[in-house]
């Protein structure tokens, strides 16, 4: 998990800062430092006028451009007359391009990655047709809005969905509704405006496909292995109660934590009874082999360009919708804001290159979006002041920019502490 997080962030920070550096060098500005990671410095080498380095704290990076008020707060040189190679001596439009350079490169990076993973891997998904063979499993939050286990989803927001995962994506829309088949009747259910906020707790589920299964890998040293469970077995009952779906087994195990249960096992043509101890978190130690056929959409390289670009900008549009819900009070910032702990959990503990690159592409677009926000100390803050200068013809003073940078740093540090605190609370105390 840590290795994937560090690699992903290093790639994104590297290309972001490279965008600033290349634009600055193109316009003849002196770039003093380029660093991936924050000090203390692990490695550094000066090439030409620029020192390239790797910092020990791999959660960001920076480019130091001569004559620019930035997070280093090195303002001594600003007391001197502007030099031709300095950021502050260049026309506003050039400075604007330099500040947008990191954002632009992050967007391009996200698009390129999405294009290539779409072309190489295609898109794997569970079709709604496949899900509706058995129906859905409704978690508590879904039950609260009226969904029931076994419901078959006919439409969401008046549309027939092809991809089951889209049932969660549409929750960003306003006035969402589900049309479901329940037995012989059809039922329309309105989605509560605060549902997405409740689902921000990553431990809580919404709806899943009801899944038939067999026993897959039996984990060495765990209770299932000790009891004699074998790969390929079918679990048909728990304490005499019939098991049809994997969720039935999960529910039964949660009700019997730290207890011995009797499993009814079908092995080839034989029926066996097996006593197994359930551990304190409600598992016995095997991976299920799910009997659900995934679908795959394949794309030519030409069609990957359009679809990859669409997926990239869909990330930004989803961010905008989420921010809109936060401002409306339908989504709390505390539930939706996370730090590197949340990102690390998303990467997971097992190397999966398709997932790694998909998540890195998404984060590249999120980084671009977050950096364009008009907060001093972010690229968007610099862009805001530069646009003011270009429109009004008046350049903010260096002293004003210095104080704006300080205020921005305080805001960013407060947000960082808030995000890390949220993660610590959610992961260790909730």
N, C-alpha and C positions, 0 to 999 in steps of 0.2 A: 504493500500500500504506500509506504513512505517513498520508495524508489520511483513508483509511477507518478506520485504527486510532484516530487522534485523534478523529474524529467519533463512532465507536462508544463509545470510553471516555468522551468528554465527555457523551454522552447518559446512559450508565449511572451515571456519578459524579454528574451533575446531579440525576437523579431520586432517587438514593439519599440524597444530602445534603438534598434538598428534603423527603424523608420525615421526616428528623429535625427539620428546621426547622419544618415545618408543625405537627407534633405539639407541639413545644416552645412555639410561639407560641399554639397553641390552649389550652394549660394555663397561659398567662400568664408563661412564662419569657422572659427577655431573650436574644435571639440577636444577638450582637455582630458576627459575620462569617459570610458564606456565600461560599465560593470553589470554583470549578471550576478545577483545576490548582493546583500548589504555587508558592510565591514563587520568584523575584521577580515582583511584580505587573505585569501588562501594562495592565490597566484596572480601575478601581474607582469605584463611585458609592454614596454613602450615601443610603438611602431609609428614613426613619423612624429607628429605633434600630439598623438593620442596615446594614453595609457589604457590598455585593455586588461581587465581583471575579473576574477571570480571571487565573490564574497562568501563568507561562511554561513550567512543566514539566507537560505535559498527561497525567500518569499517575496522577491521583488528585484529591482535593479534601477539603474539611473544612467543618464548621460549628462555630463557637465559641459555646457557650452559657454564659452567666454562671453561676459557681458550680459548674462541672463540672471534675473532674480529667480532662484529655484530653491529646492528643499535643502540645499547645502547651506543657505543663508550666508554665503561668502560674498559680502557686499563691499569689501575694501576697494576693489577695483572700480566700483561704480562712482567713487569720488573723483576719479580721473576723467579726462576728456575721452569720449568714445573713440575707439580705434576702428579701423576699417574692417578688421576681422571679427569684430564683436557682434553678438546678436542684436544689441540695442541700436547699432548704427545702420542696420539694414532696413529697407522699406517694410511697411506693415504687412504687405501682401506676402513677402518672403517669410517673415516671422510667422505669419498665419499658417503657411504651408508646412514649416518646420514643426509647429505645434500639432498640426493635424497628421503629420507623418506617421506617428506610432499608431494612431487610430486607423488610418487607411491601410497600413500593413497588416494590422490585426484582422480587419475585414477581409482583405485579400487572402490572408492565411486561412481563415475560417472557410471561405468559399472554396479554395483550392483543395483543402482536406476533405470537405464534404463531397466535392466532385469525384475525387479519387476513391473514397470509400464507397460511394454509390456505385461507381463503375466496377470496382474490384469485388465487392461483397454483395452488391445488390441490396435489397431491403428484405429482411426476414420479419415476418409478422404472423400473428394468429388472426385468422379471418373471423369475422363475425358469424359467418356460416358455420365454421367449425365450433365456435363457442356455443352457438344456439342448438347444437345437437343435444347438449345436456343442460344448458342454461348457465346462469351465473351463481357464484357464491357471494352473498351480501354480508359484508362486515357490519359491525355495529353502526358506524356512521351512515352507511347506505341504508340500513334498516330504519334509522331515524327519519330519513327522507321518504320512506315508504317502499323502497325496493325489498324484495324477498328472494331468498335462495331458491333457485329453480326458475326465476323469471327469464324470459328470452327477450333480448332487446331488439325491437323492430326498427325504431328510429330514435335519433338524438337531434334535438332542435329541428325536427321536421325532415331530417335527412337520413337515408339508409347508409350506415357506415360499412366500409369494407374491412377496415383495420380495427380490431378490438381496442388497441391502445388509444385510439382517438376518443374513446369515451371519457378519458380523463382530461385530454387536451381541451375539449369544448367547455370545460368548467371555467375557463377564463372568459368565456362569452357572457353577456348579460342575458337574463331571462331564459336560462337553459331549461330544457325539459326532456324527459325520457318517455317514450311510448313502448310499453312492454306487453308481451303475451304472458298471461298468468292463467294457466289452465285453458278454459274456453273463452275467457274474456280478455279484452285489451284495456290496459290501464295507462293513463297519462299522469306523470309525476313531475311536479315543478321542483327545480333544484334550488335549495335555500341560498341566499346571497352570501352567507358566511361559510358555505361548505368548503370552499378552497382553503379558508383559514384553518378549519378543523383538520384538513388533510395535510397541512404544513408539518404536522408531527409525523416524521418519517416512519415511526413505528406503527402508525395506524393505517389499516388498509381501507379500501373503498369497495371495489368489486373485483372478483377474479373469475376466470372460467372454472366451472366445476370439472374436476380432472379425475378420470379413472387412471389407475396406476398399477404397476408391479414394483416389487422390491428391486432397487438397483444396487449400487455399491454398498456393501455392509462394512461400516467403519471398524477397523481393528481396535481391540481393547475396549469397545463400548458394549453396552448392555445387550443390544440386539445380537452382536456376534457371540457373546457369552451364552445367550439363550439358544443359539443354534439357527438363527434366521439365515437364509441363503438368498443370494441373488437369483431373481426369477420367481421367488415365492409371491403368492397373492394373499394379502391380508383381507379376510372376508368378514371378520367380526372382532369386537373388543368386549370382553366380559359378557358375551352372548348377544351384544347389540350389533346389528348388521352394518357393515362398512361398504358403501357404494363408491365413495369418492375420497380423494386424498384429504380434502378438508374435513370429512367426517372423522378420519383418523386423527388429524391435528386437534380437533375439538375434544375428542375422547382423551388424548394424551394430556392436554392442558388441565382437564378435570381430574387427572390422576397423578399429579406430580408427587414424586417420592413414594409412590405406591407400586405394588406388583399388580400387573394385569394379566389376563388370559387372552392371548391372541388366537383366533381361528385362522389357520393357515391352509391354503390350497397349494399343494406341491405335486405337480403333474396330475395324476388322477386320485391322489390321496388327500384326506382332510386330517389335519393335525391340530392339537391343542398345545400351546406353548406359553409358559409363564415368563414374563419379562418385567424387569424393574424400570419404571419411568424415572428419569432424573429430575433434578430440581427446577429445570427450565422447561420440562415437558417434551423431551425427546428421548428416543431409544438408540439412535445411532445408525441410520441408513439414509442413502439418497434415493428418492423415488425415480422410477422410470415412467415418465408421464406418457400416456397414450393419447397424444394430441399432435396432429400433423401440422407443422408450420408451413406457411406459404412463402414464396420468394418472388419478388419482383426483380427482373433483370433489366439492366439499362445499357444501351450502347453508349460509347463515349460522348457522342453528340447530345443524346438525351440526358446524360449525367450532368452536363454543364447547366442545363436549365433547372433540373431537379435539385442539384447540389446548391445552386444559387438561391433557389426558393427556400430550401431548408435553412440556409444561413440567415436570411433576413427574417424567416419565421421566428428564429430565436429572439431577434430584437423586437419584433412585434409582440411576442409573448411577454417580454420584459416590460414593454410599455403598458400592456394590459394589466400586468401585475402591479405596476406602480399606480395605475389608475384605481385599482381596487384598494390599494393601501390608502390613497388620498380620500377615497369614499368611505373608509372605515370598514370595508368588507374583508380586508386581509390585514392582519397585524404585522408590523415590521419585525417584532420579536420572533414570530413564527416563520417568517420567510427569509430572514437574514442569517447567513452562516459564514464560517471562516474556513481556513484550510482544513480543519477537522472534517467538515461536511464534504469538502471536495475530495479529501483522501478516502472517505468511506465510499464515495461514488465510484472512484477508480477501482476499489476492491482489493482483495489480497492476492488474487490470481491474475497473472499476465494474460490478457486477452487483447490482442492488438486491434481488433475491430472496435471493441469497446473503448480502448485507450484513445484511438484517433478520433472516434465520434465525440467523446467527452472533451478532448482537447479542442476540437473544432468548435464545439458549443461554447467552451470557456473563452475562446478567442473572440467570439462575437460578443459575449457578455462583457469581457474586458474592454472592448471597443465602446460598447454602450455606456459602461460605468465611467470611462475616461472622458466622454463627451459631456457629462453632467457639469453644469456651470458652477462648480465649487472651486474656489481658489486653491492652488496647489495641485489640482488635477489639470490635465490638458484642456478640459472644457472651460476652466476658469481663465486660463491664458487666452483661449479663443474668444471668450466673452469680452475681455478687456481690449483685445486687438480689433474686434468688430466695432466696439465703441470708438476706438481711435480712427478707424477707417471711415466710419459714418460721420463722426463729429469733427474730424480733423484735429482733435486735441489728444495728445498722448498723456496717459496717467503718469504722475511723477514716480521716480524710482522709490521714493519713501512710501508712497501709497501702495505700490506693488509689493514692497517689502512687508508692510503690515498686512496686506491681503494674504500674502503667502503664509505669514504666521497664523492668521485666523484659520486659513484653510488647513494647515497642518494640525491645529487643535481639533478641528472638525473631523478630519480623517482619523486621527489617533483615537478620538472618542468613539467613532464608528467601529474602528478595529477592536477596541476594548469591548464594546457592546456585542460585536459579532462573536468574538472568542468566548466571552462570558456566556452568551446564548448556547454555544456549542458545548461548553463544559457543563452547563446546567442540564441540557438535554441528554447528554451522553453519560453523565455520572451521578446525577442527583434526581432525575425525573423518573 
